[in-house]
């Protein structure tokens, strides 16, 4: 306990976030294995999307919360990862028999594709800031969706076949259509698992926390807090923004692959502007720069619409009202003060218990 008190606040926050994710995984996995009813049909069907959206929220928080730039196009990177990763997994279906290995390779491929495009987009975009950056990233997100909608991709004994706008693949007998333009991906094998989702969330946390607590992370936050001061001491603001943006895009691509490989059919319109706004809501509700808050917000708001299905036509209305109330309460100064007092009281109580235990041990000796 004494060692825990001596840790930096950021280190304690990181450990708490790791513990939160690990405990949640162990509890849910135990219920799935040992409980007769499992976790329920509603939650069971949402476990992989929850992991995907948690990773997306963490990725966007790296840009919005840590880098201080507003991006509204992250659904585009998720779309790239979903289509590229799912197509890659289908292409490897005959050569790689192990589904977990195929999923891992697909997630790496989806992350690389999203990272490359994130780098290309970042070259012109990251020289902007504020509202201009938000508008341009929104436009790029819509462009990515439109491009993916018009891609036709197939594979046969002669290799890959690609067509744009029109379905002119001309596959040989036994060939497989991987991406079918506006129809998206169809009849894909579902190889994503909750364990893979948990691993992806942990990898995202490790990458983000190590980046934030490194010299690069401190340069990113310095550029966020005062761009002019950062440039005056030789920090290349565009370079460090690019690092955060590309890392975030790669994590979004991996999350998209996880999601895509959990669906038998999905289309590009799934990853539209509304998805980008939803992910931004996760980040804002959880707190800018607050990773454990993003984890909780993404999980809660992914489950909530399904839990409200009993309200039928009023489901989304109730969801919106709940969301507004939560936003108002969590940003209320009185609530923030009360939360700070509770946290301080709990911290002091833990310190007193640790001191009393240490004194008792000393007397016993």
MARSE-746855 format. One line per 4 residues: number of its first residue (from 1); their letters; for each residue x, y, z of C-alpha. Coordinates in pm, 1 decimal. Example, Ala and Ser with C-alpha at 12.3 -4.5 7.8 and 13.67 -1.06 7.14 Angstrom:
MARSE-746855
1> as> 1230.0:-450.0:780.0 ~ 1367.0:-106.0:714.0
end
This chain:
MARSE-746855
1> xxxx> 0.0:0.0:0.0 ~ 285.2:238.3:83.1 ~ 441.1:166.9:-254.1 ~ 105.1:235.0:-419.6
5> xxxx> 80.1:573.7:-245.5 ~ 425.7:666.7:-371.4 ~ 331.2:599.0:-733.6 ~ 251.6:881.8:-969.1
9> xxxx> -114.9:955.1:-1028.3 ~ -88.4:850.5:-1393.5 ~ 62.7:514.6:-1293.1 ~ -216.3:450.5:-1041.4
13> xxxx> -474.3:539.6:-1305.6 ~ -310.7:298.0:-1551.8 ~ -307.5:14.0:-1297.0 ~ -670.4:82.8:-1207.7
17> xxxx> -770.3:66.6:-1575.5 ~ -583.5:-261.7:-1628.6 ~ -745.0:-406.2:-1314.5 ~ -1090.7:-287.5:-1423.3
21> xxxx> -1064.9:-459.7:-1762.4 ~ -912.1:-780.6:-1622.8 ~ -1170.3:-813.4:-1343.1 ~ -1457.3:-749.0:-1584.1
25> xxxx> -1320.9:-1013.4:-1821.0 ~ -1275.3:-1271.6:-1544.6 ~ -1624.4:-1212.8:-1404.0 ~ -1794.3:-1235.0:-1744.7
29> xxxx> -1589.3:-1535.8:-1854.7 ~ -1664.4:-1714.8:-1525.3 ~ -2036.1:-1653.3:-1570.8 ~ -2018.5:-1782.8:-1927.9
33> xxxx> -1840.0:-2100.9:-1822.7 ~ -1985.9:-2186.9:-1483.0 ~ -2328.3:-2023.1:-1472.6 ~ -2618.2:-2223.1:-1614.9
37> xxxx> -2777.1:-1921.7:-1784.5 ~ -2445.2:-1762.8:-1879.1 ~ -2452.1:-1384.6:-1905.5 ~ -2783.7:-1375.3:-2088.5
41> xxxx> -2856.9:-1370.3:-2458.7 ~ -2855.9:-989.0:-2479.8 ~ -2511.1:-942.9:-2326.1 ~ -2366.1:-1251.6:-2497.9
45> xxxx> -2440.2:-1105.6:-2839.1 ~ -2286.4:-772.4:-2741.8 ~ -1954.8:-890.9:-2594.0 ~ -1747.1:-863.3:-2913.1
49> xxxx> -1903.4:-530.2:-3024.2 ~ -1835.7:-396.9:-2673.7 ~ -1465.6:-487.6:-2706.9 ~ -1454.9:-328.4:-3053.8
53> xxxx> -1620.5:-6.4:-2936.6 ~ -1406.4:11.3:-2622.0 ~ -1096.4:-8.4:-2842.0 ~ -1242.9:258.6:-3072.1
57> xxxx> -1311.9:485.7:-2774.5 ~ -955.3:440.3:-2647.7 ~ -816.9:511.7:-2995.2 ~ -1022.5:828.8:-3038.4
61> xxxx> -938.4:944.3:-2684.9 ~ -572.4:933.1:-2784.1 ~ -645.3:1193.6:-3053.9 ~ -912.8:1400.9:-2880.2
65> xxxx> -805.9:1374.8:-2518.0 ~ -427.4:1337.4:-2535.9 ~ -343.1:1512.4:-2863.7 ~ -620.1:1771.3:-2826.4
69> xxxx> -749.6:1745.7:-3184.5 ~ -1111.7:1680.6:-3280.5 ~ -1145.8:1397.0:-3532.2 ~ -1486.3:1301.9:-3674.5
73> xxxx> -1367.7:1040.3:-3923.6 ~ -1264.4:745.0:-3708.7 ~ -1554.9:534.9:-3832.0 ~ -1375.9:542.8:-4168.6
77> xxxx> -1068.4:376.0:-4018.3 ~ -1293.0:121.0:-3849.0 ~ -1454.5:54.9:-4187.5 ~ -1113.8:1.6:-4349.8
81> xxxx> -1013.2:-244.6:-4081.4 ~ -1343.9:-430.7:-4102.2 ~ -1336.4:-477.3:-4480.6 ~ -960.9:-529.9:-4520.2
85> xxxx> -932.6:-763.2:-4222.5 ~ -1243.5:-964.4:-4306.9 ~ -1135.6:-1004.7:-4670.6 ~ -785.4:-1105.7:-4559.2
89> xxxx> -925.7:-1364.2:-4317.6 ~ -1144.1:-1512.9:-4592.3 ~ -849.5:-1524.0:-4832.5 ~ -645.9:-1719.4:-4572.1
93> xxxx> -927.2:-1963.3:-4499.7 ~ -771.1:-2250.5:-4695.8 ~ -404.5:-2184.7:-4613.4 ~ -439.1:-2109.7:-4238.7
97> xxxx> -657.5:-2363.5:-4061.2 ~ -633.2:-2210.3:-3712.2 ~ -910.0:-1953.1:-3665.1 ~ -734.5:-1762.2:-3379.7
101> xxxx> -415.0:-1731.7:-3586.1 ~ -615.2:-1619.9:-3889.1 ~ -793.3:-1358.9:-3677.1 ~ -463.9:-1231.1:-3534.4
105> xxxx> -314.2:-1198.0:-3883.3 ~ -629.5:-1026.7:-4006.8 ~ -623.5:-774.6:-3719.9 ~ -258.8:-693.4:-3789.2
109> xxxx> -339.7:-648.3:-4158.0 ~ -643.9:-431.1:-4082.7 ~ -436.5:-217.2:-3845.5 ~ -162.0:-172.6:-4107.7
113> xxxx> -408.6:-71.1:-4380.5 ~ -575.9:181.5:-4150.4 ~ -238.6:314.7:-4029.5 ~ -111.1:368.2:-4385.9
117> xxxx> -425.2:554.4:-4487.2 ~ -416.2:746.9:-4159.2 ~ -63.2:858.4:-4242.6 ~ -162.2:966.2:-4593.5
121> xxxx> -464.6:1156.3:-4462.4 ~ -261.5:1307.7:-4179.5 ~ -8.4:1472.8:-4413.2 ~ -250.4:1746.2:-4529.5
125> xxxx> -502.4:1728.6:-4243.6 ~ -282.7:1766.3:-3934.4 ~ -159.4:2106.8:-4044.9 ~ -508.7:2225.6:-3953.8
129> xxxx> -661.7:2249.6:-3609.5 ~ -990.5:2310.0:-3434.1 ~ -1311.2:2315.3:-3636.7 ~ -1123.6:2295.6:-3968.7
133> xxxx> -961.9:1964.6:-3867.4 ~ -1299.1:1825.8:-3754.7 ~ -1466.0:1914.9:-4085.4 ~ -1184.3:1770.9:-4298.3
137> xxxx> -1166.9:1443.4:-4101.1 ~ -1544.4:1415.2:-4131.6 ~ -1512.5:1454.8:-4507.9 ~ -1236.7:1192.5:-4529.5
141> xxxx> -1448.0:951.7:-4324.2 ~ -1735.1:987.9:-4571.2 ~ -1495.5:952.5:-4866.5 ~ -1360.1:625.9:-4723.5
145> xxxx> -1717.0:494.7:-4682.0 ~ -1802.3:586.3:-5041.2 ~ -1486.1:423.9:-5179.1 ~ -1541.4:100.9:-4987.4
149> xxxx> -1902.6:89.4:-5110.4 ~ -1777.1:71.4:-5471.9 ~ -1501.0:-188.2:-5426.4 ~ -1535.5:-541.7:-5562.7
153> xxxx> -1271.9:-791.7:-5452.7 ~ -1244.4:-1164.6:-5516.3 ~ -994.1:-1446.6:-5507.8 ~ -957.6:-1764.8:-5711.8
157> xxxx> -685.1:-2003.2:-5824.5 ~ -530.3:-1720.4:-6031.2 ~ -497.9:-1484.0:-5735.3 ~ -677.0:-1165.3:-5633.8
161> xxxx> -921.9:-985.5:-5865.3 ~ -1010.9:-621.5:-5808.3 ~ -1276.3:-402.9:-5966.5 ~ -1405.8:-54.7:-5891.1
165> xxxx> -1759.8:76.2:-5954.0 ~ -1864.4:-229.4:-6159.4 ~ -1861.0:-600.6:-6078.3 ~ -1611.6:-719.0:-6343.0
169> xxxx> -1418.0:-972.1:-6135.9 ~ -1461.9:-1268.3:-6376.3 ~ -1364.0:-1527.8:-6116.9 ~ -1279.7:-1883.4:-6215.8
173> xxxx> -1485.2:-2177.5:-6092.5 ~ -1447.9:-2213.1:-5717.1 ~ -1352.0:-1846.0:-5674.2 ~ -1477.9:-1644.7:-5378.3
177> xxxx> -1609.8:-1290.2:-5373.2 ~ -1457.5:-1119.1:-5071.0 ~ -1615.7:-772.9:-5103.8 ~ -1928.6:-717.9:-5313.2
181> xxxx> -1954.8:-341.6:-5350.6 ~ -2273.3:-196.9:-5196.2 ~ -2363.9:-543.1:-5064.6 ~ -2047.4:-540.4:-4854.7
185> xxxx> -1910.1:-862.0:-4709.1 ~ -2143.0:-1162.3:-4721.5 ~ -2125.1:-1517.3:-4586.2 ~ -1810.3:-1443.2:-4387.9
189> xxxx> -1697.1:-1694.3:-4128.9 ~ -1736.6:-1563.9:-3772.6 ~ -1397.4:-1614.8:-3609.1 ~ -1388.9:-1330.8:-3355.6
193> xxxx> -1412.2:-1431.3:-2989.4 ~ -1456.2:-1249.7:-2659.7 ~ -1107.1:-1359.1:-2554.5 ~ -962.4:-1199.6:-2870.1
197> xxxx> -1157.8:-883.5:-2790.5 ~ -1016.1:-874.8:-2437.9 ~ -662.7:-919.5:-2572.4 ~ -717.3:-634.5:-2819.8
201> xxxx> -842.4:-400.7:-2545.0 ~ -539.0:-485.1:-2329.4 ~ -302.5:-428.5:-2622.9 ~ -469.0:-91.9:-2689.1
205> xxxx> -428.4:8.9:-2324.1 ~ -63.6:-98.9:-2316.0 ~ 14.8:90.4:-2638.5 ~ -164.9:406.7:-2526.1
209> xxxx> -30.3:415.7:-2170.9 ~ 326.4:349.4:-2283.4 ~ 295.4:618.6:-2549.0 ~ 142.6:874.3:-2310.9
213> xxxx> 403.9:814.1:-2038.5 ~ 696.3:827.1:-2280.8 ~ 895.4:1125.2:-2404.1 ~ 684.5:1122.5:-2719.3
217> xxxx> 365.7:1137.3:-2514.2 ~ 491.7:1432.7:-2313.6 ~ 574.8:1611.6:-2640.1 ~ 223.0:1540.0:-2770.0
221> xxxx> 64.4:1684.5:-2455.7 ~ 300.0:1983.8:-2461.6 ~ 187.5:2060.7:-2816.5 ~ -173.7:2022.7:-2703.7
225> xxxx> -136.4:2260.0:-2408.1 ~ 59.5:2533.9:-2586.7 ~ 151.3:2494.1:-2950.8 ~ 362.8:2811.4:-2968.6
229> xxxx> 563.5:2724.7:-2656.3 ~ 618.5:2368.7:-2782.9 ~ 747.7:2493.7:-3118.2 ~ 972.6:2746.1:-2944.2
233> xxxx> 1165.5:2463.9:-2772.1 ~ 1206.5:2264.8:-3092.9 ~ 910.1:2025.8:-3075.0 ~ 775.6:1937.9:-3420.2
237> xxxx> 402.6:1968.3:-3349.9 ~ 292.3:1811.7:-3680.6 ~ 526.8:1514.8:-3631.5 ~ 396.8:1429.6:-3284.5
241> xxxx> 36.2:1483.9:-3385.0 ~ 100.6:1243.2:-3671.5 ~ 231.6:978.4:-3430.3 ~ -84.1:1001.7:-3219.3
245> xxxx> -311.9:1006.5:-3524.7 ~ -151.8:706.7:-3697.4 ~ -144.6:504.2:-3373.7 ~ -511.1:584.0:-3320.1
249> xxxx> -595.5:487.7:-3679.7 ~ -413.3:153.7:-3642.0 ~ -605.9:68.4:-3323.6 ~ -931.5:167.7:-3495.9
253> xxxx> -844.4:-60.7:-3787.7 ~ -779.6:-354.5:-3553.7 ~ -1111.2:-285.9:-3377.1 ~ -1285.1:-282.1:-3715.4
257> xxxx> -1135.8:-621.1:-3802.7 ~ -1253.7:-765.2:-3471.2 ~ -1603.3:-635.5:-3540.9 ~ -1606.0:-742.3:-3906.6
261> xxxx> -1492.7:-1095.6:-3827.8 ~ -1779.1:-1129.6:-3578.1 ~ -2042.9:-1066.6:-3846.2 ~ -2150.9:-1287.8:-4133.7
265> xxxx> -2274.2:-986.1:-4331.3 ~ -2206.5:-612.2:-4302.7 ~ -2204.3:-309.5:-4533.4 ~ -2008.9:16.0:-4546.2
269> xxxx> -2308.6:224.7:-4437.5 ~ -2267.9:72.9:-4091.2 ~ -1958.1:291.8:-4046.3 ~ -2110.5:630.1:-4123.5
273> xxxx> -2104.1:972.8:-3958.7 ~ -2338.7:852.4:-3682.2 ~ -2083.9:589.4:-3577.3 ~ -1811.0:854.9:-3552.9
277> xxxx> -2038.7:1069.9:-3335.0 ~ -2128.4:770.6:-3116.8 ~ -1760.0:698.7:-3051.9 ~ -1702.8:1066.6:-2973.6
281> xxxx> -1990.1:1047.5:-2721.9 ~ -1809.7:757.3:-2551.1 ~ -1496.7:970.8:-2518.9 ~ -1670.6:1285.5:-2396.5
285> xxxx> -1890.1:1098.0:-2149.5 ~ -1594.7:904.2:-2008.7 ~ -1379.4:1217.3:-1986.4 ~ -1117.9:1357.2:-2223.8
289> xxxx> -786.2:1184.5:-2158.5 ~ -952.4:946.9:-1910.5 ~ -901.9:594.8:-2044.4 ~ -1091.6:402.1:-1776.0
293> xxxx> -1381.7:642.4:-1823.7 ~ -1385.4:562.4:-2196.2 ~ -1389.6:189.1:-2117.4 ~ -1691.2:222.9:-1887.7
297> xxxx> -1880.0:465.8:-2113.7 ~ -1829.1:255.5:-2428.3 ~ -1940.6:-64.7:-2253.9 ~ -2243.8:94.5:-2087.7
301> xxxx> -2369.6:281.2:-2394.5 ~ -2324.0:-24.9:-2618.1 ~ -2536.2:-240.5:-2385.6 ~ -2799.0:26.3:-2310.5
305> xxxx> -2986.8:27.5:-2646.8 ~ -3023.0:-352.3:-2633.0 ~ -3131.9:-342.2:-2269.0 ~ -3402.9:-89.4:-2362.0
309> xxxx> -3558.6:-304.2:-2635.9 ~ -3858.3:-369.0:-2410.3 ~ -3964.9:-8.9:-2472.7 ~ -4005.7:-83.5:-2847.1
313> xxxx> -4070.1:241.1:-3036.1 ~ -3956.5:454.9:-2743.1 ~ -3623.8:277.0:-2705.3 ~ -3402.5:540.5:-2869.0
317> xxxx> -3598.9:822.0:-2703.1 ~ -3529.1:671.9:-2360.0 ~ -3165.5:616.3:-2464.8 ~ -3130.9:984.0:-2562.1
321> xxxx> -3291.6:1102.3:-2236.7 ~ -3063.4:880.2:-2028.5 ~ -2760.9:1006.1:-2223.2 ~ -2857.3:1372.0:-2169.9
325> xxxx> -2916.8:1318.2:-1798.0 ~ -2584.6:1141.8:-1752.1 ~ -2400.9:1421.1:-1936.4 ~ -2570.4:1687.6:-1723.5
329> xxxx> -2503.2:1505.1:-1397.5 ~ -2140.3:1416.0:-1466.0 ~ -2059.7:1774.6:-1570.1 ~ -2239.1:1929.7:-1272.6
333> xxxx> -1990.4:2110.9:-1039.9 ~ -2170.9:1985.5:-728.1 ~ -2144.0:1625.7:-852.2 ~ -1774.6:1670.7:-931.5
337> xxxx> -1709.6:1811.2:-582.1 ~ -1901.0:1525.7:-419.1 ~ -1709.5:1271.5:-626.0 ~ -1378.0:1431.5:-528.2
341> xxxx> -1474.6:1422.8:-159.1 ~ -1573.3:1056.3:-180.5 ~ -1247.6:969.1:-358.4 ~ -1045.7:1159.9:-99.3
345> xxxx> -1230.7:992.0:189.0 ~ -1171.6:647.3:39.3 ~ -804.5:729.9:-16.5 ~ -759.6:848.8:343.0
349> xxxx> -938.8:540.9:475.5 ~ -708.8:313.3:277.1 ~ -404.3:503.9:403.5 ~ -519.5:478.2:766.5
353> xxxx> -578.1:105.3:730.6 ~ -232.9:57.3:579.7 ~ -69.6:263.5:858.0 ~ -257.1:72.7:1128.4
357> xxxx> -154.8:-258.2:975.5 ~ 208.0:-144.1:958.3 ~ 202.6:-30.4:1321.9 ~ 45.1:-360.6:1428.6
361> xxxx> 316.6:-552.8:1246.7 ~ 589.9:-341.4:1409.5 ~ 447.6:-402.4:1758.4 ~ 419.7:-772.5:1691.5
365> x> 789.6:-783.0:1601.8
end
